[in-house]
C-alpha cells in the first residue's frame, strides 16, 4: 500500500467513524449537501478532485469533526 493509499484509507475510516457516531448515512449527507450519494462516497474514500475536497470540508463541519480528523 502506497502512502497515498494509506492516507485515503485513513480519511475513509475517519469519516465512516464520524458518520456512525452522528447516525448519518451517505444518502442523508448527500441530501443535506445537495449532491449524489456516489459523490459523497468518492469524497470519503479520499478522492482529490475539487468537488470531493469541498464536500469533505462541509462534511467535517456537519459531523463535528476536528480538522486533523478529516
Residue pairs with C-beta under 8 A, 6 or more apart in sequence:
1 9
7 46
8 45
8 46
9 46
11 44
11 45
11 46
11 56
11 70
12 44
12 45
12 46
14 65
14 69
14 70
15 43
15 44
15 56
15 59
15 63
15 65
15 70
16 44
18 59
18 63
18 64
18 65
18 69
19 25
19 26
19 29
19 44
19 63
21 63
22 62
22 63
22 64
24 62
24 63
26 37
26 40
26 41
26 44
27 37
29 40
29 59
29 62
30 36
30 37
30 39
30 40
32 62
33 40
33 55
33 58
33 59
33 62
35 51
35 55
39 51
39 52
39 55
40 55
40 59
42 49
42 52
43 51
43 52
43 53
43 55
43 56
43 59
44 56
44 59
46 52
56 70
57 70
59 65
59 70
60 67
60 69
60 70
